[in-house]
């Protein structure tokens, strides 16, 4: 027998609470991604948004599995036609458009940065910056490859990578700072 009469009742609820917490975080994260898509500088064919900052920060804070689930939820919303992307439209046609590679890259980068955060890469500046830089490389690699299929490599580089250098550097620094700050302010809620 246990000293705590309700201990047996609490144990089965733990997985449910964990699942509920994860679902709530995924919904909040998907909302953050949708809002970050609307904060943009309208370049064509790829707008400059705050999405990469959101994706990398979600990865660092949520860990690999929850970050991937969050981005998958966001992409699913867009696939269904909800107006969550940078453009005024959504749906399968939008996802197959010029930004499709970046959208796929969001999923890969969130999972990768989340995995690195779980291994302690967001504890200090050098590794946190490296994690965010690697996440950006993954994002740009998939986006560039997608654009290169239709525009050719030179044009894809000119419109899909080159205009974003300064903003990417700033977002890499900011994402690392947010991840480190979150670990220090709320270590209980941080991964890694």
Order of alpha helices (4+ residues) and beta strands (2+ residues): alpha-beta-beta-alpha-alpha-alpha-alpha-alpha-alpha-alpha
